[in-house]
Amino acid sequence: MSVEAFEKIGGWDEMFEWYASDCDAYYRLKLAGYGCINTSLPVDHSPSQTLNSDPEIRAQVEGMYHHRNRCYTEKWGGEPGHERYTTPFNR
């Protein structure tokens, strides 16, 4: 990832803890005109070493799942890949 591009979009949105922050950053990069190379290579995120290493972290991440999705949907008007807004919260 280009550091310059990441700085241009303002970095990570700290509203998102753990997951969804990557989807938010990728969408903002897309809106800023940066391309993304889709290799179509399979990616397997399981088992998550972070979640499997600490039951408290796992509980926190799983407990906030619906909240993160709701925040993302409110911010962009849809789930990742189905966004409708081009400005956060349609403002």
MDAnalysis code that builds the backbone (N, CA, C; Angstrom):
import MDAnalysis as mda
import numpy as np

u = mda.Universe.empty(273, n_residues=91, atom_resindex=np.repeat(np.arange(91), 3), trajectory=True)
u.add_TopologyAttr("name", ["N", "CA", "C"] * 91)
u.add_TopologyAttr("resid", np.arange(1, 92))
u.add_TopologyAttr("resname", ["MET", "SER", "VAL", "GLU", "ALA", "PHE", "GLU", "LYS", "ILE", "GLY", "GLY", "TRP", "ASP", "GLU", "MET", "PHE", "GLU", "TRP", "TYR", "ALA", "SER", "ASP", "CYS", "ASP", "ALA", "TYR", "TYR", "ARG", "LEU", "LYS", "LEU", "ALA", "GLY", "TYR", "GLY", "CYS", "ILE", "ASN", "THR", "SER", "LEU", "PRO", "VAL", "ASP", "HIS", "SER", "PRO", "SER", "GLN", "THR", "LEU", "ASN", "SER", "ASP", "PRO", "GLU", "ILE", "ARG", "ALA", "GLN", "VAL", "GLU", "GLY", "MET", "TYR", "HIS", "HIS", "ARG", "ASN", "ARG", "CYS", "TYR", "THR", "GLU", "LYS", "TRP", "GLY", "GLY", "GLU", "PRO", "GLY", "HIS", "GLU", "ARG", "TYR", "THR", "THR", "PRO", "PHE", "ASN", "ARG"])
u.atoms.positions = np.array([
    [0.855, -1.166, 0.000],
    [0.000, 0.000, 0.000],
    [0.899, 1.228, 0.000],
    [0.510, 2.206, -0.736],
    [1.241, 3.463, -0.805],
    [1.012, 4.274, 0.471],
    [2.100, 4.642, 1.127],
    [1.997, 5.463, 2.328],
    [1.364, 6.808, 1.973],
    [1.752, 7.370, 0.835],
    [1.195, 8.649, 0.400],
    [-0.324, 8.554, 0.227],
    [-0.781, 7.480, -0.402],
    [-2.225, 7.292, -0.603],
    [-2.933, 7.134, 0.734],
    [-2.337, 6.361, 1.621],
    [-2.946, 6.115, 2.925],
    [-3.049, 7.414, 3.728],
    [-2.015, 8.230, 3.643],
    [-2.057, 9.523, 4.334],
    [-3.092, 10.441, 3.700],
    [-3.234, 10.372, 2.378],
    [-4.194, 11.230, 1.689],
    [-5.627, 10.947, 2.130],
    [-5.951, 9.690, 2.415],
    [-7.312, 9.351, 2.834],
    [-7.508, 9.524, 4.340],
    [-6.461, 9.898, 5.047],
    [-6.586, 10.153, 6.479],
    [-6.290, 8.962, 7.362],
    [-5.715, 7.906, 6.803],
    [-5.358, 6.741, 7.606],
    [-6.577, 5.944, 8.050],
    [-6.394, 5.191, 9.109],
    [-7.480, 4.351, 9.630],
    [-8.538, 5.217, 10.294],
    [-9.790, 4.853, 10.127],
    [-10.877, 5.502, 10.848],
    [-10.985, 4.787, 12.194],
    [-10.682, 5.488, 13.254],
    [-10.649, 4.880, 14.582],
    [-12.027, 4.567, 15.135],
    [-13.075, 4.892, 14.384],
    [-14.419, 4.489, 14.786],
    [-14.538, 2.959, 14.746],
    [-13.744, 2.337, 13.901],
    [-13.812, 0.883, 13.733],
    [-12.713, 0.209, 14.532],
    [-13.126, -0.569, 15.525],
    [-12.157, -1.388, 16.245],
    [-12.065, -2.730, 15.546],
    [-10.881, -3.260, 15.476],
    [-10.613, -4.559, 14.882],
    [-11.012, -4.599, 13.417],
    [-12.060, -5.294, 13.094],
    [-12.402, -5.520, 11.696],
    [-13.303, -4.410, 11.160],
    [-13.394, -4.298, 9.862],
    [-14.160, -3.293, 9.112],
    [-13.303, -2.082, 8.785],
    [-12.255, -1.815, 9.562],
    [-11.401, -0.671, 9.255],
    [-10.695, -0.849, 7.918],
    [-10.378, -2.091, 7.568],
    [-9.725, -2.328, 6.281],
    [-10.700, -2.067, 5.132],
    [-11.934, -2.517, 5.261],
    [-12.943, -2.268, 4.220],
    [-13.160, -0.777, 4.055],
    [-13.216, -0.052, 5.171],
    [-13.401, 1.394, 5.137],
    [-12.227, 2.056, 4.415],
    [-11.008, 1.669, 4.735],
    [-9.830, 2.264, 4.101],
    [-9.801, 1.954, 2.604],
    [-10.092, 0.709, 2.238],
    [-10.097, 0.355, 0.809],
    [-11.153, 1.149, 0.044],
    [-12.315, 1.343, 0.650],
    [-13.367, 2.089, -0.034],
    [-12.956, 3.555, -0.197],
    [-12.356, 4.138, 0.842],
    [-11.904, 5.525, 0.729],
    [-10.778, 5.658, -0.295],
    [-9.907, 4.658, -0.400],
    [-8.872, 4.676, -1.439],
    [-9.511, 4.644, -2.827],
    [-10.522, 3.812, -2.979],
    [-11.235, 3.734, -4.258],
    [-11.861, 5.083, -4.599],
    [-12.529, 5.699, -3.621],
    [-13.156, 6.999, -3.851],
    [-12.128, 8.080, -4.197],
    [-10.919, 7.946, -3.667],
    [-9.860, 8.920, -3.928],
    [-9.186, 8.672, -5.276],
    [-9.625, 7.625, -5.986],
    [-9.096, 7.365, -7.326],
    [-7.940, 6.388, -7.393],
    [-7.640, 5.742, -6.283],
    [-6.560, 4.762, -6.289],
    [-7.102, 3.405, -6.720],
    [-6.337, 2.714, -7.504],
    [-6.749, 1.395, -7.972],
    [-6.395, 0.312, -6.978],
    [-6.943, -0.830, -7.208],
    [-6.674, -2.006, -6.382],
    [-6.430, -3.170, -7.325],
    [-5.370, -3.888, -7.098],
    [-5.068, -5.048, -7.926],
    [-5.756, -6.258, -7.318],
    [-6.679, -6.831, -8.055],
    [-7.374, -8.032, -7.591],
    [-6.683, -9.236, -8.216],
    [-6.003, -10.004, -7.391],
    [-5.281, -11.172, -7.893],
    [-6.172, -12.404, -7.981],
    [-7.347, -12.341, -7.360],
    [-8.270, -13.476, -7.281],
    [-7.650, -14.680, -6.574],
    [-6.581, -14.452, -5.833],
    [-5.973, -15.534, -5.065],
    [-6.821, -15.800, -3.831],
    [-6.982, -17.058, -3.464],
    [-7.772, -17.353, -2.258],
    [-7.031, -16.875, -1.009],
    [-7.802, -16.366, -0.070],
    [-7.248, -15.908, 1.198],
    [-8.006, -16.609, 2.308],
    [-7.266, -17.184, 3.227],
    [-7.887, -17.880, 4.355],
    [-7.432, -17.206, 5.638],
    [-8.365, -16.605, 6.341],
    [-8.034, -15.912, 7.582],
    [-8.270, -16.787, 8.808],
    [-8.517, -18.045, 8.615],
    [-8.764, -18.886, 9.778],
    [-7.673, -19.935, 9.876],
    [-7.250, -20.314, 11.001],
    [-7.671, -19.730, 12.263],
    [-6.927, -18.421, 12.521],
    [-7.614, -17.473, 13.107],
    [-6.990, -16.200, 13.458],
    [-6.092, -16.414, 14.668],
    [-4.816, -16.143, 14.486],
    [-3.878, -16.305, 15.597],
    [-4.214, -15.350, 16.743],
    [-4.671, -14.161, 16.398],
    [-5.007, -13.183, 17.435],
    [-6.212, -13.655, 18.242],
    [-7.278, -14.040, 17.542],
    [-8.482, -14.478, 18.254],
    [-8.246, -15.762, 19.030],
    [-7.457, -16.667, 18.471],
    [-7.210, -17.938, 19.146],
    [-6.233, -17.809, 20.311],
    [-5.486, -16.725, 20.363],
    [-4.486, -16.583, 21.422],
    [-5.048, -15.974, 22.701],
    [-6.201, -15.324, 22.603],
    [-6.702, -14.608, 23.781],
    [-8.225, -14.623, 23.805],
    [-8.821, -15.377, 24.740],
    [-10.277, -15.455, 24.816],
    [-10.954, -14.100, 25.048],
    [-10.299, -13.191, 25.754],
    [-10.885, -11.868, 25.991],
    [-10.964, -11.061, 24.694],
    [-9.921, -11.150, 23.888],
    [-9.936, -10.456, 22.601],
    [-11.019, -11.051, 21.709],
    [-11.103, -12.386, 21.691],
    [-12.132, -13.042, 20.876],
    [-13.526, -12.572, 21.292],
    [-13.780, -12.522, 22.584],
    [-15.094, -12.090, 23.071],
    [-15.373, -10.641, 22.678],
    [-14.366, -9.789, 22.773],
    [-14.540, -8.387, 22.409],
    [-14.844, -8.256, 20.914],
    [-14.076, -8.940, 20.085],
    [-14.257, -8.853, 18.632],
    [-15.625, -9.399, 18.231],
    [-15.983, -10.566, 18.753],
    [-17.263, -11.172, 18.391],
    [-18.436, -10.374, 18.946],
    [-18.276, -9.797, 20.131],
    [-19.354, -9.026, 20.744],
    [-19.656, -7.723, 20.017],
    [-18.683, -7.201, 19.284],
    [-18.857, -5.934, 18.573],
    [-19.180, -6.123, 17.096],
    [-19.359, -7.355, 16.642],
    [-19.566, -7.642, 15.222],
    [-20.728, -6.840, 14.630],
    [-21.892, -6.911, 15.240],
    [-23.071, -6.227, 14.693],
    [-22.917, -4.701, 14.771],
    [-22.289, -4.230, 15.821],
    [-22.054, -2.795, 15.964],
    [-21.165, -2.282, 14.826],
    [-20.065, -3.007, 14.544],
    [-19.163, -2.597, 13.464],
    [-19.891, -2.575, 12.129],
    [-20.675, -3.602, 11.850],
    [-21.410, -3.659, 10.580],
    [-22.415, -2.514, 10.479],
    [-23.093, -2.222, 11.573],
    [-24.066, -1.131, 11.570],
    [-23.361, 0.207, 11.331],
    [-22.224, 0.425, 11.976],
    [-21.467, 1.667, 11.787],
    [-21.012, 1.810, 10.339],
    [-20.507, 0.727, 9.760],
    [-20.048, 0.778, 8.368],
    [-21.216, 1.085, 7.437],
    [-22.337, 0.410, 7.652],
    [-23.516, 0.609, 6.808],
    [-24.049, 2.032, 6.950],
    [-24.049, 2.563, 8.151],
    [-24.496, 3.943, 8.343],
    [-23.540, 4.929, 7.683],
    [-22.256, 4.639, 7.742],
    [-21.263, 5.548, 7.163],
    [-21.326, 5.545, 5.636],
    [-21.477, 4.354, 5.021],
    [-21.368, 4.249, 3.562],
    [-22.653, 3.820, 2.860],
    [-23.733, 3.622, 3.591],
    [-25.012, 3.304, 2.950],
    [-25.140, 1.877, 2.480],
    [-24.292, 1.004, 2.949],
    [-24.358, -0.403, 2.581],
    [-23.170, -1.155, 3.141],
    [-23.252, -2.460, 3.084],
    [-22.153, -3.298, 3.552],
    [-20.986, -3.221, 2.572],
    [-19.795, -3.680, 2.987],
    [-18.650, -3.657, 2.081],
    [-18.977, -4.307, 0.729],
    [-18.660, -3.581, -0.323],
    [-18.954, -4.048, -1.673],
    [-20.311, -3.612, -2.185],
    [-21.132, -3.041, -1.291],
    [-22.487, -2.604, -1.663],
    [-22.743, -1.175, -1.177],
    [-21.697, -0.374, -1.104],
    [-21.811, 1.001, -0.633],
    [-22.623, 1.837, -1.630],
    [-23.411, 2.771, -1.104],
    [-24.198, 3.677, -1.952],
    [-23.736, 5.115, -1.847],
    [-23.088, 5.474, -0.733],
    [-22.671, 6.851, -0.518],
    [-21.247, 7.063, -1.028],
    [-20.993, 8.275, -1.511],
    [-19.632, 8.634, -1.894],
    [-19.028, 9.638, -0.920],
    [-19.821, 10.066, 0.046],
    [-19.334, 10.870, 1.159],
    [-19.854, 10.208, 2.431],
    [-19.043, 10.211, 3.487],
    [-19.470, 9.540, 4.716],
    [-20.816, 10.059, 5.217],
    [-21.669, 9.145, 5.609],
    [-22.993, 9.437, 6.173],
    [-23.868, 10.222, 5.207],
    [-23.517, 10.173, 3.900],
    [-24.276, 10.817, 2.832],
    [-24.409, 12.320, 3.053],
    [-23.322, 12.934, 3.534],
    [-23.352, 14.383, 3.791],
    [-22.612, 15.115, 2.721],
])
